[in-house]
Amino acid sequence: MDAAKAVKGNIGVYVTGLGAVTPIYTVTIHTRVDGELMQVLYKEGDLVQKGDKLAEIDPRPYQAQLTQYEGQLIRDQALLDNARLDQTRYETLIKQNAIPEQQLATQSALVKQDEGTVKNDQGLIDSVKVNLIYCNITAPITGRIGLRLVDPGNIVQTSDTTGLLVITQLQPISVIFTIAEDQLPAVYAKQSAGQQLPVDAFDRDMKKKLASGTLTTIDNEIDQTTGTVKLRATFNNSRNELFPNQFVNARLLQQEKRGVVLIPSAAVQRNSQSTYVYAVKPDSTVTVRQVMLGTSDDTNTEITSGVVQGDVVVLTGVDKLQEGSKVTVHLDSPSRSGKQRK
């Protein structure tokens, strides 16, 4: 039968919670000007970089407006220049008492009026130039594009609520998961002390590890209806292992116990009264040892009393054993969460 030696090693204390993959940034792209959608320069599902051109709105109405306002500015600037010349002339004549003061005051007011008109023209020009920029729609973030919501040829308006497309940031990405409120104090204390707590994302069946990241945020309140609190972990997601809205199990490493006695979890036996193992004595007989358990993971269990480093415990065939049974065992290589202490 198979057996294994108790070893000293490291084991993690984990907090596990249900979660969902949540992009850090999701942006719905809307047009900021009205007009015909002339071009769509992306394909559905494309990965785009921040600043990439995505679409173009017909710029011709705004170019025509710009020409009109530029011409208006030239005319009004000429009127202002002429008004300033008259003002300078009147200022000379007033010193010679050749004109009444009211005439100079009226001319000064006309100059200010023309200055306001020129400034208004410049504002109209700047506004149209901004609209021309908005005719070229660019990506505000780096991410993946979803399905196209509007086809070229349609008239799009700033009042449209649907938007043109949605960009979702995938790298990095986050997982929002929940833990019980009684688990929060230990986690919060570690994070408040500046420690980076590792978080692993597992699949729905908790069998396959998808990605590794770190805890970044704890929500600011506990949900009283469920007695849980939300946490956000961030993942690099360089290989796109995580997909938005994917269901995952998040496992947070709260603490790593070092130098503790570990045995394979398969060696631990239970009945209604106690927890025990079958320990192999030097004479190849077995004896029942009552044990106290500490932390367990997928493979190993920490033993706080009853077994010491070097003890051999039986893994298989325990249903045929009793106190003093003679056994021949095959020692398995110990499996540990951490490195064995030499």
ZADO-1210 file (C-alpha; in nm, 4 decimals, padded with zeros to 6 digits):
<atoms>
<atom x="00.0000" y="00.0000" z="00.0000" code="MET" pos="1"/>
<atom x="00.1028" y="00.3563" z="-00.0578" code="ASP" pos="2"/>
<atom x="00.2401" y="00.5758" z="00.2192" code="ALA" pos="3"/>
<atom x="00.4148" y="00.9103" z="00.2560" code="ALA" pos="4"/>
<atom x="00.6440" y="01.0811" z="00.5021" code="LYS" pos="5"/>
<atom x="00.5365" y="01.3864" z="00.6964" code="ALA" pos="6"/>
<atom x="00.7521" y="01.6785" z="00.5874" code="VAL" pos="7"/>
<atom x="00.8050" y="02.0366" z="00.6905" code="LYS" pos="8"/>
<atom x="00.7068" y="02.2878" z="00.4297" code="GLY" pos="9"/>
<atom x="00.4880" y="02.5845" z="00.3452" code="ASN" pos="10"/>
<atom x="00.1135" y="02.5962" z="00.2950" code="ILE" pos="11"/>
<atom x="-00.1132" y="02.8828" z="00.2007" code="GLY" pos="12"/>
<atom x="-00.4209" y="03.0034" z="00.3854" code="VAL" pos="13"/>
<atom x="-00.6681" y="03.0856" z="00.1103" code="TYR" pos="14"/>
<atom x="-00.9954" y="03.2759" z="00.0904" code="VAL" pos="15"/>
<atom x="-01.2143" y="03.1663" z="-00.1995" code="THR" pos="16"/>
<atom x="-01.5035" y="03.3572" z="-00.3526" code="GLY" pos="17"/>
<atom x="-01.7280" y="03.3499" z="-00.6576" code="LEU" pos="18"/>
<atom x="-01.6593" y="03.6222" z="-00.9106" code="GLY" pos="19"/>
<atom x="-01.6921" y="03.7505" z="-01.2634" code="ALA" pos="20"/>
<atom x="-01.4368" y="03.8919" z="-01.5028" code="VAL" pos="21"/>
<atom x="-01.4960" y="04.2659" z="-01.5249" code="THR" pos="22"/>
<atom x="-01.3089" y="04.5003" z="-01.7618" code="PRO" pos="23"/>
<atom x="-01.1417" y="04.7946" z="-01.5891" code="ILE" pos="24"/>
<atom x="-01.2566" y="05.0199" z="-01.8748" code="TYR" pos="25"/>
<atom x="-01.5496" y="04.9748" z="-02.1120" code="THR" pos="26"/>
<atom x="-01.6258" y="05.2642" z="-02.3474" code="VAL" pos="27"/>
<atom x="-01.9301" y="05.3090" z="-02.5704" code="THR" pos="28"/>
<atom x="-01.8239" y="05.5320" z="-02.8604" code="ILE" pos="29"/>
<atom x="-02.0783" y="05.8003" z="-02.9534" code="HIS" pos="30"/>
<atom x="-02.0567" y="06.0601" z="-03.2278" code="THR" pos="31"/>
<atom x="-02.0016" y="06.4173" z="-03.1076" code="ARG" pos="32"/>
<atom x="-02.1294" y="06.5699" z="-03.4322" code="VAL" pos="33"/>
<atom x="-02.4317" y="06.5056" z="-03.6528" code="ASP" pos="34"/>
<atom x="-02.3814" y="06.3753" z="-04.0052" code="GLY" pos="35"/>
<atom x="-02.3488" y="06.0795" z="-04.2379" code="GLU" pos="36"/>
<atom x="-02.1250" y="05.7936" z="-04.1305" code="LEU" pos="37"/>
<atom x="-01.8879" y="05.7812" z="-04.4274" code="MET" pos="38"/>
<atom x="-01.6312" y="05.5160" z="-04.3292" code="GLN" pos="39"/>
<atom x="-01.5838" y="05.2419" z="-04.0730" code="VAL" pos="40"/>
<atom x="-01.2141" y="05.1625" z="-04.0459" code="LEU" pos="41"/>
<atom x="-01.2250" y="04.8617" z="-03.8133" code="TYR" pos="42"/>
<atom x="-01.3438" y="04.5036" z="-03.8157" code="LYS" pos="43"/>
<atom x="-01.5564" y="04.3532" z="-03.5448" code="GLU" pos="44"/>
<atom x="-01.3323" y="04.1931" z="-03.2832" code="GLY" pos="45"/>
<atom x="-01.0262" y="04.3994" z="-03.3765" code="ASP" pos="46"/>
<atom x="-00.7741" y="04.4883" z="-03.1082" code="LEU" pos="47"/>
<atom x="-00.7178" y="04.8637" z="-03.1432" code="VAL" pos="48"/>
<atom x="-00.4664" y="05.0976" z="-02.9823" code="GLN" pos="49"/>
<atom x="-00.5502" y="05.4248" z="-02.8148" code="LYS" pos="50"/>
<atom x="-00.5653" y="05.6975" z="-03.0827" code="GLY" pos="51"/>
<atom x="-00.6393" y="05.4640" z="-03.3753" code="ASP" pos="52"/>
<atom x="-00.8910" y="05.6076" z="-03.6229" code="LYS" pos="53"/>
<atom x="-01.2151" y="05.4093" z="-03.6122" code="LEU" pos="54"/>
<atom x="-01.4683" y="05.5939" z="-03.8267" code="ALA" pos="55"/>
<atom x="-01.5304" y="05.9157" z="-04.0203" code="GLU" pos="56"/>
<atom x="-01.8348" y="06.1430" z="-04.0256" code="ILE" pos="57"/>
<atom x="-01.8929" y="06.3490" z="-04.3438" code="ASP" pos="58"/>
<atom x="-01.6816" y="06.6618" z="-04.2819" code="PRO" pos="59"/>
<atom x="-01.8043" y="06.8687" z="-04.5806" code="ARG" pos="60"/>
<atom x="-02.0824" y="07.0631" z="-04.4040" code="PRO" pos="61"/>
<atom x="-01.8350" y="07.1688" z="-04.1365" code="TYR" pos="62"/>
<atom x="-01.5686" y="07.2598" z="-04.3917" code="GLN" pos="63"/>
<atom x="-01.8255" y="07.4844" z="-04.5647" code="ALA" pos="64"/>
<atom x="-01.9103" y="07.6434" z="-04.2300" code="GLN" pos="65"/>
<atom x="-01.5419" y="07.7028" z="-04.1644" code="LEU" pos="66"/>
<atom x="-01.5020" y="07.8828" z="-04.4966" code="THR" pos="67"/>
<atom x="-01.8059" y="08.0992" z="-04.4199" code="GLN" pos="68"/>
<atom x="-01.6827" y="08.1955" z="-04.0737" code="TYR" pos="69"/>
<atom x="-01.3309" y="08.2655" z="-04.1983" code="GLU" pos="70"/>
<atom x="-01.4721" y="08.5037" z="-04.4590" code="GLY" pos="71"/>
<atom x="-01.6880" y="08.6695" z="-04.1934" code="GLN" pos="72"/>
<atom x="-01.3803" y="08.7143" z="-03.9762" code="LEU" pos="73"/>
<atom x="-01.1874" y="08.8820" z="-04.2593" code="ILE" pos="74"/>
<atom x="-01.4742" y="09.1285" z="-04.3155" code="ARG" pos="75"/>
<atom x="-01.5192" y="09.2092" z="-03.9475" code="ASP" pos="76"/>
<atom x="-01.1444" y="09.2417" z="-03.8936" code="GLN" pos="77"/>
<atom x="-01.1333" y="09.5009" z="-04.1742" code="ALA" pos="78"/>
<atom x="-01.4172" y="09.6966" z="-04.0101" code="LEU" pos="79"/>
<atom x="-01.2271" y="09.6865" z="-03.6803" code="LEU" pos="80"/>
<atom x="-00.9048" y="09.8071" z="-03.8392" code="ASP" pos="81"/>
<atom x="-01.0898" y="10.0990" z="-04.0018" code="ASN" pos="82"/>
<atom x="-01.2655" y="10.1860" z="-03.6753" code="ALA" pos="83"/>
<atom x="-00.9298" y="10.1915" z="-03.4945" code="ARG" pos="84"/>
<atom x="-00.7864" y="10.4314" z="-03.7560" code="LEU" pos="85"/>
<atom x="-01.0827" y="10.6647" z="-03.7084" code="ASP" pos="86"/>
<atom x="-01.0374" y="10.6466" z="-03.3325" code="GLN" pos="87"/>
<atom x="-00.6721" y="10.7432" z="-03.3621" code="THR" pos="88"/>
<atom x="-00.7640" y="11.0341" z="-03.5888" code="ARG" pos="89"/>
<atom x="-01.0352" y="11.1551" z="-03.3522" code="TYR" pos="90"/>
<atom x="-00.7948" y="11.1393" z="-03.0583" code="GLU" pos="91"/>
<atom x="-00.5682" y="11.3840" z="-03.2466" code="THR" pos="92"/>
<atom x="-00.8581" y="11.6154" z="-03.3406" code="LEU" pos="93"/>
<atom x="-00.9966" y="11.6225" z="-02.9864" code="ILE" pos="94"/>
<atom x="-00.6710" y="11.7717" z="-02.8642" code="LYS" pos="95"/>
<atom x="-00.7229" y="12.0546" z="-03.1144" code="GLN" pos="96"/>
<atom x="-01.0867" y="12.1005" z="-03.0060" code="ASN" pos="97"/>
<atom x="-01.1829" y="12.0262" z="-03.3679" code="ALA" pos="98"/>
<atom x="-01.4548" y="11.7696" z="-03.2815" code="ILE" pos="99"/>
<atom x="-01.6867" y="11.7224" z="-02.9864" code="PRO" pos="100"/>
<atom x="-01.5890" y="11.4647" z="-02.7168" code="GLU" pos="101"/>
<atom x="-01.9071" y="11.2708" z="-02.7855" code="GLN" pos="102"/>
<atom x="-01.7812" y="11.1816" z="-03.1323" code="GLN" pos="103"/>
<atom x="-01.4638" y="11.0248" z="-02.9865" code="LEU" pos="104"/>
<atom x="-01.6648" y="10.8383" z="-02.7223" code="ALA" pos="105"/>
<atom x="-01.8969" y="10.7013" z="-02.9891" code="THR" pos="106"/>
<atom x="-01.6002" y="10.5879" z="-03.1992" code="GLN" pos="107"/>
<atom x="-01.4350" y="10.4166" z="-02.8994" code="SER" pos="108"/>
<atom x="-01.7570" y="10.2250" z="-02.8355" code="ALA" pos="109"/>
<atom x="-01.7670" y="10.1234" z="-03.2026" code="LEU" pos="110"/>
<atom x="-01.4100" y="09.9883" z="-03.1767" code="VAL" pos="111"/>
<atom x="-01.5042" y="09.7741" z="-02.8748" code="LYS" pos="112"/>
<atom x="-01.8138" y="09.6526" z="-03.0582" code="GLN" pos="113"/>
<atom x="-01.6043" y="09.5491" z="-03.3580" code="ASP" pos="114"/>
<atom x="-01.3516" y="09.3785" z="-03.1287" code="GLU" pos="115"/>
<atom x="-01.6355" y="09.1743" z="-02.9815" code="GLY" pos="116"/>
<atom x="-01.7567" y="09.0798" z="-03.3276" code="THR" pos="117"/>
<atom x="-01.4084" y="08.9646" z="-03.4312" code="VAL" pos="118"/>
<atom x="-01.3712" y="08.7617" z="-03.1136" code="LYS" pos="119"/>
<atom x="-01.7105" y="08.5991" z="-03.1736" code="ASN" pos="120"/>
<atom x="-01.6048" y="08.5134" z="-03.5306" code="ASP" pos="121"/>
<atom x="-01.2871" y="08.3515" z="-03.3974" code="GLN" pos="122"/>
<atom x="-01.4939" y="08.1481" z="-03.1521" code="GLY" pos="123"/>
<atom x="-01.7167" y="08.0232" z="-03.4338" code="LEU" pos="124"/>
<atom x="-01.4088" y="07.9230" z="-03.6322" code="ILE" pos="125"/>
<atom x="-01.2592" y="07.7374" z="-03.3344" code="ASP" pos="126"/>
<atom x="-01.5906" y="07.5593" z="-03.2747" code="SER" pos="127"/>
<atom x="-01.6101" y="07.4389" z="-03.6336" code="VAL" pos="128"/>
<atom x="-01.2458" y="07.3241" z="-03.6218" code="LYS" pos="129"/>
<atom x="-01.3304" y="07.1147" z="-03.3143" code="VAL" pos="130"/>
<atom x="-01.6262" y="06.9637" z="-03.5001" code="ASN" pos="131"/>
<atom x="-01.3955" y="06.8784" z="-03.7893" code="LEU" pos="132"/>
<atom x="-01.1724" y="06.6934" z="-03.5426" code="ILE" pos="133"/>
<atom x="-01.4795" y="06.5127" z="-03.4074" code="TYR" pos="134"/>
<atom x="-01.5600" y="06.3967" z="-03.7604" code="CYS" pos="135"/>
<atom x="-01.2625" y="06.1606" z="-03.7217" code="ASN" pos="136"/>
<atom x="-01.3579" y="05.9202" z="-03.4433" code="ILE" pos="137"/>
<atom x="-01.0591" y="05.7676" z="-03.2638" code="THR" pos="138"/>
<atom x="-01.0177" y="05.5036" z="-02.9943" code="ALA" pos="139"/>
<atom x="-00.9988" y="05.6575" z="-02.6448" code="PRO" pos="140"/>
<atom x="-00.8508" y="05.3379" z="-02.4951" code="ILE" pos="141"/>
<atom x="-00.6635" y="05.0287" z="-02.6056" code="THR" pos="142"/>
<atom x="-00.8953" y="04.7300" z="-02.6222" code="GLY" pos="143"/>
<atom x="-01.1060" y="04.4942" z="-02.8262" code="ARG" pos="144"/>
<atom x="-01.3979" y="04.6143" z="-03.0393" code="ILE" pos="145"/>
<atom x="-01.7321" y="04.4403" z="-03.0116" code="GLY" pos="146"/>
<atom x="-02.0039" y="04.4106" z="-03.2736" code="LEU" pos="147"/>
<atom x="-02.0679" y="04.7087" z="-03.5043" code="ARG" pos="148"/>
<atom x="-02.3801" y="04.8936" z="-03.3953" code="LEU" pos="149"/>
<atom x="-02.4180" y="05.1308" z="-03.6944" code="VAL" pos="150"/>
<atom x="-02.3357" y="05.0691" z="-04.0610" code="ASP" pos="151"/>
<atom x="-02.1779" y="05.3213" z="-04.3013" code="PRO" pos="152"/>
<atom x="-02.4300" y="05.5397" z="-04.4830" code="GLY" pos="153"/>
<atom x="-02.6494" y="05.5996" z="-04.1805" code="ASN" pos="154"/>
<atom x="-02.7075" y="05.9481" z="-04.0434" code="ILE" pos="155"/>
<atom x="-02.5740" y="05.9549" z="-03.6885" code="VAL" pos="156"/>
<atom x="-02.6601" y="06.2150" z="-03.4280" code="GLN" pos="157"/>
<atom x="-02.5238" y="06.3201" z="-03.0924" code="THR" pos="158"/>
<atom x="-02.8615" y="06.2340" z="-02.9388" code="SER" pos="159"/>
<atom x="-02.8284" y="05.8659" z="-03.0377" code="ASP" pos="160"/>
<atom x="-02.8227" y="05.6526" z="-02.7215" code="THR" pos="161"/>
<atom x="-02.6994" y="05.3288" z="-02.8787" code="THR" pos="162"/>
<atom x="-02.3568" y="05.4485" z="-02.9860" code="GLY" pos="163"/>
<atom x="-02.1427" y="05.3371" z="-03.2773" code="LEU" pos="164"/>
<atom x="-01.9397" y="05.0609" z="-03.1103" code="LEU" pos="165"/>
<atom x="-01.8093" y="04.9416" z="-02.7752" code="VAL" pos="166"/>
<atom x="-01.4427" y="04.9021" z="-02.6817" code="ILE" pos="167"/>
<atom x="-01.3475" y="04.6816" z="-02.3879" code="THR" pos="168"/>
<atom x="-01.0056" y="04.6869" z="-02.2284" code="GLN" pos="169"/>
<atom x="-00.8702" y="04.3337" z="-02.1920" code="LEU" pos="170"/>
<atom x="-00.5140" y="04.3952" z="-02.0734" code="GLN" pos="171"/>
<atom x="-00.5113" y="04.4389" z="-01.7840" code="PRO" pos="172"/>
<atom x="-00.8476" y="04.3082" z="-01.6736" code="ILE" pos="173"/>
<atom x="-01.0053" y="04.2554" z="-01.3337" code="SER" pos="174"/>
<atom x="-01.2131" y="04.0018" z="-01.1448" code="VAL" pos="175"/>
<atom x="-01.4719" y="04.1224" z="-00.8951" code="ILE" pos="176"/>
<atom x="-01.5470" y="03.8545" z="-00.6363" code="PHE" pos="177"/>
<atom x="-01.7069" y="03.8294" z="-00.2933" code="THR" pos="178"/>
<atom x="-01.5889" y="03.6980" z="00.0422" code="ILE" pos="179"/>
<atom x="-01.7735" y="03.6553" z="00.3705" code="ALA" pos="180"/>
<atom x="-01.7672" y="03.9550" z="00.6028" code="GLU" pos="181"/>
<atom x="-01.5963" y="03.7553" z="00.8819" code="ASP" pos="182"/>
<atom x="-01.3039" y="03.6931" z="00.6440" code="GLN" pos="183"/>
<atom x="-01.2646" y="04.0630" z="00.5698" code="LEU" pos="184"/>
<atom x="-01.0690" y="04.1850" z="00.8781" code="PRO" pos="185"/>
<atom x="-00.7642" y="03.9662" z="00.8100" code="ALA" pos="186"/>
<atom x="-00.7594" y="04.0567" z="00.4401" code="VAL" pos="187"/>
<atom x="-00.8156" y="04.4264" z="00.5079" code="TYR" pos="188"/>
<atom x="-00.5354" y="04.4344" z="00.7665" code="ALA" pos="189"/>
<atom x="-00.2886" y="04.2826" z="00.5213" code="LYS" pos="190"/>
<atom x="-00.3816" y="04.5224" z="00.2413" code="GLN" pos="191"/>
<atom x="-00.3775" y="04.8255" z="00.4728" code="SER" pos="192"/>
<atom x="-00.0236" y="04.7286" z="00.5744" code="ALA" pos="193"/>
<atom x="00.0810" y="04.7574" z="00.2091" code="GLY" pos="194"/>
<atom x="00.1086" y="04.3861" z="00.1349" code="GLN" pos="195"/>
<atom x="00.0311" y="04.2613" z="-00.2142" code="GLN" pos="196"/>
<atom x="-00.2038" y="03.9658" z="-00.1819" code="LEU" pos="197"/>
<atom x="-00.1909" y="03.7170" z="-00.4722" code="PRO" pos="198"/>
<atom x="-00.5194" y="03.6099" z="-00.6293" code="VAL" pos="199"/>
<atom x="-00.5632" y="03.3137" z="-00.8643" code="ASP" pos="200"/>
<atom x="-00.8599" y="03.2806" z="-01.0997" code="ALA" pos="201"/>
<atom x="-00.9920" y="02.9266" z="-01.1480" code="PHE" pos="202"/>
<atom x="-01.2534" y="02.7905" z="-01.3846" code="ASP" pos="203"/>
<atom x="-01.6138" y="02.7128" z="-01.2866" code="ARG" pos="204"/>
<atom x="-01.5199" y="02.3658" z="-01.1559" code="ASP" pos="205"/>
<atom x="-01.2247" y="02.4971" z="-00.9521" code="MET" pos="206"/>
<atom x="-00.9946" y="02.2563" z="-01.1345" code="LYS" pos="207"/>
<atom x="-00.8003" y="02.4666" z="-01.3833" code="LYS" pos="208"/>
<atom x="-00.6090" y="02.7804" z="-01.2878" code="LYS" pos="209"/>
<atom x="-00.6698" y="03.0407" z="-01.5562" code="LEU" pos="210"/>
<atom x="-00.4543" y="03.3346" z="-01.4454" code="ALA" pos="211"/>
<atom x="-00.2680" y="03.4899" z="-01.1522" code="SER" pos="212"/>
<atom x="-00.3025" y="03.8474" z="-01.0331" code="GLY" pos="213"/>
<atom x="-00.3104" y="04.0636" z="-00.7211" code="THR" pos="214"/>
<atom x="-00.5763" y="04.2177" z="-00.5001" code="LEU" pos="215"/>
<atom x="-00.6171" y="04.5873" z="-00.5818" code="THR" pos="216"/>
<atom x="-00.9371" y="04.7117" z="-00.4174" code="THR" pos="217"/>
<atom x="-01.1793" y="04.6307" z="-00.1370" code="ILE" pos="218"/>
<atom x="-01.5299" y="04.7748" z="-00.1628" code="ASP" pos="219"/>
<atom x="-01.6317" y="05.0422" z="00.0880" code="ASN" pos="220"/>
<atom x="-01.9324" y="04.8607" z="00.2325" code="GLU" pos="221"/>
<atom x="-02.0655" y="04.5173" z="00.3222" code="ILE" pos="222"/>
<atom x="-02.3770" y="04.3891" z="00.1493" code="ASP" pos="223"/>
<atom x="-02.6084" y="04.3269" z="00.4440" code="GLN" pos="224"/>
<atom x="-02.8442" y="04.1062" z="00.2445" code="THR" pos="225"/>
<atom x="-02.5711" y="03.8495" z="00.1741" code="THR" pos="226"/>
<atom x="-02.3142" y="03.9237" z="00.4449" code="GLY" pos="227"/>
<atom x="-02.0402" y="03.9572" z="00.1844" code="THR" pos="228"/>
<atom x="-01.8057" y="04.2247" z="00.0583" code="VAL" pos="229"/>
<atom x="-01.6775" y="04.2771" z="-00.2960" code="LYS" pos="230"/>
<atom x="-01.3094" y="04.2731" z="-00.3861" code="LEU" pos="231"/>
<atom x="-01.1350" y="04.3554" z="-00.7131" code="ARG" pos="232"/>
<atom x="-00.8249" y="04.1717" z="-00.8314" code="ALA" pos="233"/>
<atom x="-00.6275" y="04.2805" z="-01.1365" code="THR" pos="234"/>
<atom x="-00.4741" y="04.0409" z="-01.3880" code="PHE" pos="235"/>
<atom x="-00.2247" y="04.1116" z="-01.6652" code="ASN" pos="236"/>
<atom x="-00.4214" y="03.8819" z="-01.8987" code="ASN" pos="237"/>
<atom x="-00.1374" y="03.8855" z="-02.1530" code="SER" pos="238"/>
<atom x="-00.2684" y="03.5684" z="-02.3186" code="ARG" pos="239"/>
<atom x="-00.6361" y="03.6651" z="-02.2955" code="ASN" pos="240"/>
<atom x="-00.7070" y="03.3835" z="-02.0522" code="GLU" pos="241"/>
<atom x="-00.9915" y="03.5840" z="-01.9011" code="LEU" pos="242"/>
<atom x="-01.2921" y="03.7075" z="-02.0979" code="PHE" pos="243"/>
<atom x="-01.5352" y="03.9806" z="-01.9903" code="PRO" pos="244"/>
<atom x="-01.8309" y="03.8533" z="-01.7818" code="ASN" pos="245"/>
<atom x="-01.6739" y="03.5077" z="-01.7547" code="GLN" pos="246"/>
<atom x="-01.7653" y="03.3253" z="-01.4327" code="PHE" pos="247"/>
<atom x="-01.4605" y="03.2342" z="-01.2229" code="VAL" pos="248"/>
<atom x="-01.3624" y="03.1222" z="-00.8759" code="ASN" pos="249"/>
<atom x="-01.1132" y="03.3613" z="-00.7187" code="ALA" pos="250"/>
<atom x="-00.8668" y="03.2249" z="-00.4605" code="ARG" pos="251"/>
<atom x="-00.6903" y="03.4871" z="-00.2505" code="LEU" pos="252"/>
<atom x="-00.3718" y="03.3961" z="-00.0613" code="LEU" pos="253"/>
<atom x="-00.4308" y="03.5506" z="00.2800" code="GLN" pos="254"/>
<atom x="-00.1261" y="03.4013" z="00.4529" code="GLN" pos="255"/>
<atom x="00.1543" y="03.1551" z="00.3905" code="GLU" pos="256"/>
<atom x="00.2429" y="02.9311" z="00.6835" code="LYS" pos="257"/>
<atom x="00.6100" y="02.8355" z="00.6757" code="ARG" pos="258"/>
<atom x="00.7858" y="02.5401" z="00.8302" code="GLY" pos="259"/>
<atom x="00.4744" y="02.3465" z="00.9313" code="VAL" pos="260"/>
<atom x="00.4251" y="01.9687" z="00.9304" code="VAL" pos="261"/>
<atom x="00.2458" y="01.8544" z="00.6157" code="LEU" pos="262"/>
<atom x="00.0996" y="01.5226" z="00.5106" code="ILE" pos="263"/>
<atom x="-00.1070" y="01.4348" z="00.2018" code="PRO" pos="264"/>
<atom x="-00.4750" y="01.5018" z="00.2653" code="SER" pos="265"/>
<atom x="-00.5547" y="01.1449" z="00.1544" code="ALA" pos="266"/>
<atom x="-00.3909" y="01.0135" z="00.4741" code="ALA" pos="267"/>
<atom x="-00.6379" y="01.1908" z="00.7024" code="VAL" pos="268"/>
<atom x="-00.9209" y="00.9671" z="00.8271" code="GLN" pos="269"/>
<atom x="-01.2332" y="01.0748" z="01.0127" code="ARG" pos="270"/>
<atom x="-01.5043" y="00.9209" z="01.2205" code="ASN" pos="271"/>
<atom x="-01.7780" y="01.0642" z="01.4378" code="SER" pos="272"/>
<atom x="-01.5444" y="01.1051" z="01.7365" code="GLN" pos="273"/>
<atom x="-01.2061" y="01.2072" z="01.6004" code="SER" pos="274"/>
<atom x="-00.9636" y="01.2707" z="01.3178" code="THR" pos="275"/>
<atom x="-00.6741" y="01.0288" z="01.2865" code="TYR" pos="276"/>
<atom x="-00.4074" y="00.8726" z="01.0649" code="VAL" pos="277"/>
<atom x="-00.2490" y="00.5322" z="01.0397" code="TYR" pos="278"/>
<atom x="00.1201" y="00.5800" z="01.1234" code="ALA" pos="279"/>
<atom x="00.3728" y="00.3136" z="01.0267" code="VAL" pos="280"/>
<atom x="00.6090" y="00.2154" z="01.3084" code="LYS" pos="281"/>
<atom x="00.9694" y="00.0955" z="01.2535" code="PRO" pos="282"/>
<atom x="00.8576" y="-00.2679" z="01.2892" code="ASP" pos="283"/>
<atom x="00.6248" y="-00.2216" z="00.9875" code="SER" pos="284"/>
<atom x="00.3092" y="-00.2283" z="01.1951" code="THR" pos="285"/>
<atom x="00.0556" y="00.0503" z="01.2019" code="VAL" pos="286"/>
<atom x="-00.0823" y="00.2464" z="01.4915" code="THR" pos="287"/>
<atom x="-00.3728" y="00.4872" z="01.5073" code="VAL" pos="288"/>
<atom x="-00.2688" y="00.8448" z="01.5820" code="ARG" pos="289"/>
<atom x="-00.5192" y="01.1113" z="01.6800" code="GLN" pos="290"/>
<atom x="-00.4278" y="01.4320" z="01.4951" code="VAL" pos="291"/>
<atom x="-00.5218" y="01.7977" z="01.5046" code="MET" pos="292"/>
<atom x="-00.5579" y="01.9594" z="01.1660" code="LEU" pos="293"/>
<atom x="-00.4586" y="02.3068" z="01.0566" code="GLY" pos="294"/>
<atom x="-00.4782" y="02.4490" z="00.7071" code="THR" pos="295"/>
<atom x="-00.5583" y="02.2330" z="00.4050" code="SER" pos="296"/>
<atom x="-00.5224" y="02.2895" z="00.0334" code="ASP" pos="297"/>
<atom x="-00.5891" y="02.0777" z="-00.2746" code="ASP" pos="298"/>
<atom x="-00.3091" y="01.8332" z="-00.1892" code="THR" pos="299"/>
<atom x="-00.1791" y="01.8645" z="00.1657" code="ASN" pos="300"/>
<atom x="-00.2987" y="01.9185" z="00.5200" code="THR" pos="301"/>
<atom x="-00.1161" y="02.0870" z="00.8045" code="GLU" pos="302"/>
<atom x="-00.0889" y="01.8732" z="01.1203" code="ILE" pos="303"/>
<atom x="-00.0596" y="02.0734" z="01.4411" code="THR" pos="304"/>
<atom x="-00.0323" y="01.7716" z="01.6717" code="SER" pos="305"/>
<atom x="-00.0126" y="01.3917" z="01.6499" code="GLY" pos="306"/>
<atom x="00.2410" y="01.3649" z="01.3667" code="VAL" pos="307"/>
<atom x="00.5962" y="01.4987" z="01.3429" code="VAL" pos="308"/>
<atom x="00.8396" y="01.5393" z="01.0577" code="GLN" pos="309"/>
<atom x="00.9584" y="01.2035" z="00.9281" code="GLY" pos="310"/>
<atom x="00.6589" y="01.0009" z="01.0423" code="ASP" pos="311"/>
<atom x="00.5226" y="00.7664" z="00.7761" code="VAL" pos="312"/>
<atom x="00.1444" y="00.7669" z="00.7226" code="VAL" pos="313"/>
<atom x="-00.0653" y="00.5305" z="00.5137" code="VAL" pos="314"/>
<atom x="-00.2458" y="00.6703" z="00.2102" code="LEU" pos="315"/>
<atom x="-00.4337" y="00.3760" z="00.0564" code="THR" pos="316"/>
<atom x="-00.6003" y="00.0595" z="00.1795" code="GLY" pos="317"/>
<atom x="-00.6829" y="00.2016" z="00.5214" code="VAL" pos="318"/>
<atom x="-01.0212" y="00.0285" z="00.5217" code="ASP" pos="319"/>
<atom x="-00.8373" y="-00.3029" z="00.5761" code="LYS" pos="320"/>
<atom x="-00.6211" y="-00.1796" z="00.8640" code="LEU" pos="321"/>
<atom x="-00.6545" y="-00.1972" z="01.2372" code="GLN" pos="322"/>
<atom x="-00.4220" y="-00.1283" z="01.5306" code="GLU" pos="323"/>
<atom x="-00.1052" y="-00.3414" z="01.4956" code="GLY" pos="324"/>
<atom x="-00.1623" y="-00.4571" z="01.1381" code="SER" pos="325"/>
<atom x="00.1517" y="-00.5590" z="00.9546" code="LYS" pos="326"/>
<atom x="00.2028" y="-00.3649" z="00.6336" code="VAL" pos="327"/>
<atom x="00.4366" y="-00.3349" z="00.3420" code="THR" pos="328"/>
<atom x="00.4360" y="00.0192" z="00.2149" code="VAL" pos="329"/>
<atom x="00.5578" y="00.2026" z="-00.0910" code="HIS" pos="330"/>
<atom x="00.6652" y="00.5571" z="-00.0115" code="LEU" pos="331"/>
<atom x="00.5297" y="00.8216" z="-00.2469" code="ASP" pos="332"/>
<atom x="00.7257" y="01.1351" z="-00.3192" code="SER" pos="333"/>
<atom x="00.5842" y="01.4063" z="-00.0918" code="PRO" pos="334"/>
<atom x="00.3725" y="01.6721" z="-00.2610" code="SER" pos="335"/>
<atom x="00.3969" y="02.0136" z="-00.0990" code="ARG" pos="336"/>
<atom x="00.2519" y="02.3584" z="-00.1460" code="SER" pos="337"/>
<atom x="00.5863" y="02.5108" z="-00.0667" code="GLY" pos="338"/>
<atom x="00.9466" y="02.3988" z="-00.0564" code="LYS" pos="339"/>
<atom x="01.0415" y="02.1312" z="00.1923" code="GLN" pos="340"/>
<atom x="01.2508" y="02.2607" z="00.4780" code="ARG" pos="341"/>
<atom x="01.5868" y="02.0833" z="00.4799" code="LYS" pos="342"/>
</atoms>
